[in-house]
Amino acid sequence: MIKEVVIGTLCGAVVLTVGILIGHFGIKKNSAPSWVNDVSKDVDENLIKQFLSEVDTVQLQENLRELTKVPHMATSPGDEQTVQFVLKRWQDPESGLDKAWRQEYKVYLSFPNPDNPNKVTVVNTSNSVLFTVREREKPYSPDQEDPEVVQPFAAYSPPGNAMGKLVYANQGKPSDYHLLNQTIDLRGTIAITRYGGAGRGAKAINAAAFGVVGVLVYTDPLDINDGFMSDTNETYPHSWYLPPTGVERGSYNKDFGDLLTPYLAAKEETYRISPEDITGIPPIPTQPIGFEDAYRLICELDGKKAPDEWQGGFNCTYNFGGPGFKPTSSFSNSDVKLEIFNQGKILNSSNVMGVIRGSVEPDRYVIYGNHRDSWVHGAIDPSSGTAVMLEITRVLGRMVKQGKWRPRRSIIFGSWGAEEFGLIGSAEYTE
């Protein structure tokens, strides 16, 4: 029995050895399918050098010039011009992509009423107006006087009127309102807050929890300008610093994507919730203002001195507010009044999509995207990025058209719409 087991084991070992030898010497080297080699191939350094050599900085400049000719807030006529510009470039027969198309969504956006502009005033007990906050910024060049330049507003702030004594609430964080509320009864007041520390919409959401009825938001020169405030020699147009009347526009919602179709793509047939059921947006009227006007309001406030970390760039002491203004101020015993006429609209917003198909793994892909819409002209945000993306696609597209190159995996390019309102274009594409 033992003899038979030993002989059997030896025979098996011989067979195994023969099989290994046959496999080693009988199968040709590099006999794997060609796609295996393609998948494992490293990047071609020569291709990178060729790509970089064809990038044209003059073309980048012209892209930026074309994209910023006019204001192009989402769904505006200027926005449609940028849709057509990107689409034409990506469909170019010599340097375009394999395929390009526009992809539309019906999304809920927020705008000021052009026929009834938002107003912020200081009014006395007789309701006479003592001071009016600027409705529009001071123009420094003709392009800034374009009628399509939207009035500063807080996107998704509800319409409504609010009036009350003014208080200074630092950055509008819960801790700021909690500290302020230990000194002042905040119910029925208007709070002025500076950018930073909390999200735009959160400043108003946090305020409402303490009974505040309206919120102003401004950019403090200490936070963005290193303290510089004068447009005669310090701020724009003499530097990149924000000028005194400049206002940071922005979306005051907390969530990403279309607010009426959470987790669903906002197509024509998609179920929509009621606008009254939207969460994460200000429950009280809110308006952004420039630091020129914030300076007038904050430096007139009465009450205790605010903590050192609440102090900003103005050459005055930042007080909590009495609530309200100092007895010696021309605004004494006056209220701040907000009249907000924002309106929500469901409108078509377009992404522009393009693709270069992969040669080996076309069902795997890299996504390269950048948004296209802006609050005004958008030279830095977002058009600088779109200008670069268009030059990348021009060079890659031409290499593909000339048969010099094709990526291993597909590359999807996205020019997102309505991103400034809450990353809407990219979120809807993902959903």
ROBADO-633260 format. One line per field, with one value per residue (C-alpha): residue in one letter; x, y, z; residue number from 1. Coordinates in steps of 0.1 Angstrom, whole numbers, always signed. Layout:
N
code	(A;...)
east	(X;...)
north	(Y;...)
up	(Z;...)
pos	(NUM;...)
This chain:
431
code	(M;I;K;E;V;V;I;G;T;L;C;G;A;V;V;L;T;V;G;I;L;I;G;H;F;G;I;K;K;N;S;A;P;S;W;V;N;D;V;S;K;D;V;D;E;N;L;I;K;Q;F;L;S;E;V;D;T;V;Q;L;Q;E;N;L;R;E;L;T;K;V;P;H;M;A;T;S;P;G;D;E;Q;T;V;Q;F;V;L;K;R;W;Q;D;P;E;S;G;L;D;K;A;W;R;Q;E;Y;K;V;Y;L;S;F;P;N;P;D;N;P;N;K;V;T;V;V;N;T;S;N;S;V;L;F;T;V;R;E;R;E;K;P;Y;S;P;D;Q;E;D;P;E;V;V;Q;P;F;A;A;Y;S;P;P;G;N;A;M;G;K;L;V;Y;A;N;Q;G;K;P;S;D;Y;H;L;L;N;Q;T;I;D;L;R;G;T;I;A;I;T;R;Y;G;G;A;G;R;G;A;K;A;I;N;A;A;A;F;G;V;V;G;V;L;V;Y;T;D;P;L;D;I;N;D;G;F;M;S;D;T;N;E;T;Y;P;H;S;W;Y;L;P;P;T;G;V;E;R;G;S;Y;N;K;D;F;G;D;L;L;T;P;Y;L;A;A;K;E;E;T;Y;R;I;S;P;E;D;I;T;G;I;P;P;I;P;T;Q;P;I;G;F;E;D;A;Y;R;L;I;C;E;L;D;G;K;K;A;P;D;E;W;Q;G;G;F;N;C;T;Y;N;F;G;G;P;G;F;K;P;T;S;S;F;S;N;S;D;V;K;L;E;I;F;N;Q;G;K;I;L;N;S;S;N;V;M;G;V;I;R;G;S;V;E;P;D;R;Y;V;I;Y;G;N;H;R;D;S;W;V;H;G;A;I;D;P;S;S;G;T;A;V;M;L;E;I;T;R;V;L;G;R;M;V;K;Q;G;K;W;R;P;R;R;S;I;I;F;G;S;W;G;A;E;E;F;G;L;I;G;S;A;E;Y;T;E)
east	(+0;+27;+47;+17;+12;+49;+48;+16;+30;+62;+42;+20;+51;+66;+34;+33;+69;+64;+33;+53;+81;+57;+39;+72;+88;+58;+38;+52;+62;+38;+10;-16;-43;-33;-58;-40;-8;-28;-44;-10;+8;+22;+17;+36;+59;+63;+25;+26;+54;+34;+2;+20;+37;+3;-13;-17;-18;-32;-61;-66;-68;-93;-114;-116;-124;-153;-167;-168;-181;-214;-229;-241;-261;-278;-306;-299;-294;-256;-257;-272;-244;-219;-238;-236;-199;-189;-211;-197;-162;-168;-186;-158;-150;-112;-107;-140;-149;-163;-198;-212;-247;-267;-285;-314;-330;-359;-346;-358;-339;-342;-340;-346;-376;-362;-394;-393;-357;-348;-344;-326;-333;-330;-363;-373;-405;-424;-413;-392;-361;-329;-305;-307;-283;-270;-292;-263;-225;-206;-195;-158;-160;-187;-192;-203;-232;-246;-284;-278;-257;-280;-287;-270;-293;-294;-305;-333;-340;-378;-396;-410;-407;-388;-381;-364;-335;-301;-276;-242;-239;-203;-203;-238;-227;-249;-223;-224;-261;-260;-234;-253;-286;-271;-268;-297;-332;-329;-366;-378;-343;-324;-289;-259;-233;-201;-190;-171;-175;-209;-225;-245;-279;-269;-264;-301;-312;-293;-307;-343;-339;-333;-362;-343;-366;-341;-304;-278;-246;-214;-178;-155;-124;-103;-113;-108;-88;-61;-81;-79;-111;-105;-112;-92;-59;-62;-90;-102;-95;-60;-57;-76;-91;-129;-141;-163;-196;-187;-211;-205;-235;-242;-267;-281;-293;-276;-282;-268;-288;-323;-343;-376;-363;-340;-322;-339;-328;-349;-365;-399;-417;-399;-420;-415;-421;-438;-415;-429;-414;-379;-355;-321;-329;-334;-367;-364;-356;-319;-298;-261;-246;-213;-189;-194;-229;-221;-195;-222;-245;-220;-201;-234;-244;-249;-245;-216;-183;-182;-154;-119;-124;-156;-138;-132;-115;-136;-119;-145;-155;-178;-206;-234;-261;-284;-302;-302;-281;-263;-284;-259;-263;-284;-300;-310;-342;-345;-351;-335;-361;-357;-380;-372;-390;-371;-391;-386;-389;-386;-365;-345;-308;-283;-252;-230;-216;-189;-170;-139;-144;-118;-100;-96;-121;-147;-172;-148;-144;-128;-150;-135;-160;-163;-193;-201;-226;-216;-233;-219;-191;-173;-138;-121;-150;-157;-145;-108;-114;-137;-111;-85;-110;-117;-80;-75;-104;-91;-57;-70;-98;-74;-50;-80;-92;-57;-54;-24;-40;-70;-74;-75;-107;-134;-132;-165;-164;-191;-198;-222;-251;-266;-237;-238;-272;-260;-240;-272;-258;-233;-257;-285;-261;-250;-286)
north	(+0;+24;+15;+24;+57;+67;+57;+76;+107;+106;+102;+132;+153;+143;+152;+186;+193;+184;+207;+236;+231;+229;+261;+279;+270;+263;+296;+326;+357;+387;+365;+383;+402;+437;+454;+440;+458;+490;+489;+485;+511;+541;+576;+588;+616;+628;+632;+655;+676;+678;+689;+716;+729;+734;+753;+789;+816;+841;+817;+816;+854;+854;+828;+849;+880;+863;+847;+880;+904;+908;+899;+862;+853;+820;+818;+854;+863;+866;+831;+818;+834;+815;+783;+788;+798;+766;+744;+758;+752;+716;+709;+723;+699;+704;+708;+697;+667;+634;+646;+677;+687;+710;+694;+714;+713;+732;+747;+770;+803;+835;+871;+907;+924;+947;+968;+971;+971;+960;+989;+994;+1027;+1043;+1058;+1080;+1078;+1097;+1072;+1098;+1084;+1097;+1075;+1051;+1023;+1022;+1000;+996;+999;+1029;+1022;+1026;+1017;+1016;+978;+981;+1003;+974;+971;+933;+939;+926;+947;+932;+908;+877;+848;+828;+854;+857;+888;+909;+940;+942;+971;+973;+987;+978;+955;+943;+905;+900;+869;+857;+825;+809;+818;+854;+857;+839;+864;+893;+881;+881;+919;+928;+914;+905;+901;+925;+938;+940;+925;+936;+908;+906;+878;+849;+824;+811;+805;+833;+818;+805;+841;+847;+812;+816;+851;+840;+816;+846;+866;+888;+900;+910;+907;+928;+913;+932;+925;+941;+958;+941;+907;+912;+945;+944;+973;+996;+1015;+1044;+1042;+1074;+1056;+1022;+1000;+992;+1007;+1013;+977;+944;+954;+956;+992;+1008;+1002;+967;+940;+903;+886;+850;+822;+821;+785;+756;+727;+719;+713;+724;+731;+718;+684;+670;+638;+639;+654;+686;+676;+686;+656;+655;+657;+690;+700;+733;+763;+767;+734;+743;+741;+756;+791;+824;+826;+864;+892;+895;+919;+923;+958;+975;+985;+1022;+1019;+995;+1020;+1046;+1022;+1004;+1035;+1051;+1022;+1026;+1000;+982;+978;+945;+920;+926;+897;+914;+946;+952;+977;+1008;+1036;+1035;+1012;+984;+984;+959;+985;+999;+983;+1011;+1042;+1066;+1095;+1119;+1103;+1119;+1084;+1085;+1067;+1055;+1021;+1002;+992;+963;+962;+930;+921;+889;+864;+828;+814;+780;+784;+764;+762;+745;+724;+720;+685;+669;+637;+622;+584;+561;+536;+508;+513;+536;+527;+541;+579;+610;+640;+675;+703;+740;+762;+789;+813;+843;+869;+897;+895;+867;+873;+854;+832;+812;+823;+820;+782;+779;+797;+771;+742;+754;+755;+720;+707;+725;+709;+674;+676;+685;+656;+632;+646;+642;+607;+614;+604;+590;+585;+550;+559;+584;+620;+638;+676;+696;+733;+736;+761;+778;+769;+802;+795;+763;+740;+733;+722;+697;+684;+678;+661;+638;+631)
up	(+0;+10;-22;-44;-27;-31;-68;-74;-57;-78;-110;-101;-95;-128;-147;-129;-137;-173;-175;-160;-185;-215;-203;-198;-231;-253;-248;-266;-247;-248;-261;-240;-258;-270;-247;-217;-227;-234;-200;-182;-203;-185;-196;-227;-216;-252;-254;-224;-240;-272;-253;-234;-266;-282;-254;-266;-240;-266;-271;-233;-233;-261;-244;-213;-233;-251;-219;-200;-226;-208;-174;-176;-145;-148;-174;-186;-222;-215;-201;-233;-252;-232;-238;-276;-274;-255;-276;-309;-296;-286;-319;-340;-369;-365;-328;-312;-291;-303;-292;-275;-265;-242;-213;-198;-164;-150;-117;-90;-89;-70;-83;-72;-88;-115;-113;-75;-62;-27;-2;+31;+49;+83;+93;+123;+144;+117;+91;+74;+56;+72;+52;+23;+15;-20;-43;-68;-67;-79;-115;-124;-161;-188;-186;-150;-161;-182;-173;-170;-139;-112;-81;-50;-34;-12;-34;-18;+9;+12;+2;+30;+51;+84;+107;+141;+161;+147;+165;+155;+156;+143;+119;+127;+144;+170;+196;+184;+188;+222;+235;+221;+236;+271;+268;+245;+240;+203;+196;+169;+160;+128;+129;+108;+103;+84;+60;+75;+103;+92;+58;+42;+48;+83;+95;+90;+101;+133;+138;+135;+164;+187;+174;+150;+121;+94;+86;+68;+56;+46;+38;+65;+50;+77;+64;+27;+22;+49;+63;+32;+25;+1;-36;-42;-38;-20;-33;-69;-94;-79;-66;-63;-30;-28;-33;-6;-24;-36;-25;-25;-41;-33;-27;+8;+7;+26;+3;-32;-63;-73;-41;-54;-66;-38;-49;-83;-116;-122;-155;-169;-155;-121;-89;-71;-35;-27;-23;+11;+21;+12;+42;+47;+34;+54;+71;+74;+49;+43;+22;+15;+15;+9;+37;+28;+41;+69;+81;+86;+104;+127;+138;+150;+172;+209;+237;+251;+232;+214;+222;+206;+182;+169;+160;+123;+100;+106;+125;+152;+181;+171;+198;+203;+198;+224;+206;+181;+177;+200;+215;+200;+165;+138;+137;+174;+182;+146;+131;+102;+76;+50;+20;+1;-31;-42;-63;-71;-106;-123;-154;-179;-171;-194;-188;-219;-220;-242;-244;-259;-261;-246;-268;-244;-215;-229;-201;-175;-174;-159;-155;-159;-152;-143;-140;-165;-149;-128;-108;-130;-156;-138;-150;-122;-110;-131;-165;-158;-152;-183;-204;-194;-199;-235;-243;-229;-250;-281;-279;-270;-295;-324;-314;-315;-349;-364;-351;-329;-297;-279;-242;-227;-208;-218;-207;-200;-199;-182;-183;-155;-153;-123;-100;-82;-69;-51;-74;-93;-127;-114;-88;-113;-137;-108;-98)
pos	(1;2;3;4;5;6;7;8;9;10;11;12;13;14;15;16;17;18;19;20;21;22;23;24;25;26;27;28;29;30;31;32;33;34;35;36;37;38;39;40;41;42;43;44;45;46;47;48;49;50;51;52;53;54;55;56;57;58;59;60;61;62;63;64;65;66;67;68;69;70;71;72;73;74;75;76;77;78;79;80;81;82;83;84;85;86;87;88;89;90;91;92;93;94;95;96;97;98;99;100;101;102;103;104;105;106;107;108;109;110;111;112;113;114;115;116;117;118;119;120;121;122;123;124;125;126;127;128;129;130;131;132;133;134;135;136;137;138;139;140;141;142;143;144;145;146;147;148;149;150;151;152;153;154;155;156;157;158;159;160;161;162;163;164;165;166;167;168;169;170;171;172;173;174;175;176;177;178;179;180;181;182;183;184;185;186;187;188;189;190;191;192;193;194;195;196;197;198;199;200;201;202;203;204;205;206;207;208;209;210;211;212;213;214;215;216;217;218;219;220;221;222;223;224;225;226;227;228;229;230;231;232;233;234;235;236;237;238;239;240;241;242;243;244;245;246;247;248;249;250;251;252;253;254;255;256;257;258;259;260;261;262;263;264;265;266;267;268;269;270;271;272;273;274;275;276;277;278;279;280;281;282;283;284;285;286;287;288;289;290;291;292;293;294;295;296;297;298;299;300;301;302;303;304;305;306;307;308;309;310;311;312;313;314;315;316;317;318;319;320;321;322;323;324;325;326;327;328;329;330;331;332;333;334;335;336;337;338;339;340;341;342;343;344;345;346;347;348;349;350;351;352;353;354;355;356;357;358;359;360;361;362;363;364;365;366;367;368;369;370;371;372;373;374;375;376;377;378;379;380;381;382;383;384;385;386;387;388;389;390;391;392;393;394;395;396;397;398;399;400;401;402;403;404;405;406;407;408;409;410;411;412;413;414;415;416;417;418;419;420;421;422;423;424;425;426;427;428;429;430;431)
